Amino acid sequence: MKPNVLVVYYSRSGNTERVAREIARELDADVEELVDTKYRNGWRGYLRCALDARLGRLTKLEPP
């Protein structure tokens, strides 16, 4: 019996998504994406992420 494995990831630019899906494929695991409710793409999104992290602000995620 194979163990139940779940790979959970958040990817702002898509790089982490590619790695997470490859890991899930190698482990024959399920995969679930965490989706931020704020728009964080591009250089403005990068700056928003940095500011939120610096100020310790949390974000809301879409339900799985």
C-alpha positions in Angstrom: 0.0 0.0 0.0 1.5 3.3 -1.0 1.6 6.1 1.6 -0.7 9.1 1.0 1.4 12.1 0.0 0.3 15.6 -0.8 2.5 18.3 -2.3 1.2 21.7 -1.4 2.7 24.8 -3.1 2.4 28.5 -3.7 4.0 29.9 -6.8 4.0 33.6 -7.7 5.8 33.3 -11.0 5.3 29.6 -11.9 8.8 28.3 -11.1 7.8 26.7 -7.8 4.7 25.2 -9.6 6.9 23.4 -12.1 9.1 22.0 -9.3 6.2 21.0 -7.1 4.5 19.2 -10.0 7.7 17.3 -10.8 8.1 16.3 -7.2 4.5 15.1 -7.1 5.0 13.1 -10.3 8.1 11.5 -8.9 6.4 10.6 -5.6 3.1 9.6 -7.3 1.5 12.2 -5.0 -1.5 14.5 -5.1 -0.8 18.2 -5.6 -2.7 21.2 -4.3 -2.0 24.9 -5.1 -2.4 27.7 -2.6 -4.0 30.6 -4.4 -3.5 34.1 -3.1 -6.5 36.5 -3.4 -4.2 39.4 -4.2 -2.7 40.0 -7.6 1.0 39.5 -7.3 2.4 39.1 -10.8 5.1 41.3 -12.4 7.4 43.7 -10.7 4.6 45.4 -8.8 3.5 42.1 -7.4 7.1 41.4 -6.3 7.3 44.7 -4.5 3.9 44.1 -2.9 5.2 40.7 -1.6 8.3 42.3 -0.2 6.4 45.0 1.5 3.9 42.6 3.0 6.7 40.4 4.3 8.6 43.3 5.8 5.5 44.5 7.6 4.4 41.0 8.7 1.1 41.2 6.8 -0.7 38.0 6.2 -2.8 37.4 3.1 -6.1 35.6 2.4 -6.1 32.4 0.4 -8.8 31.1 -1.8 -10.4 27.9 -0.4 -9.0 24.7 -1.8 
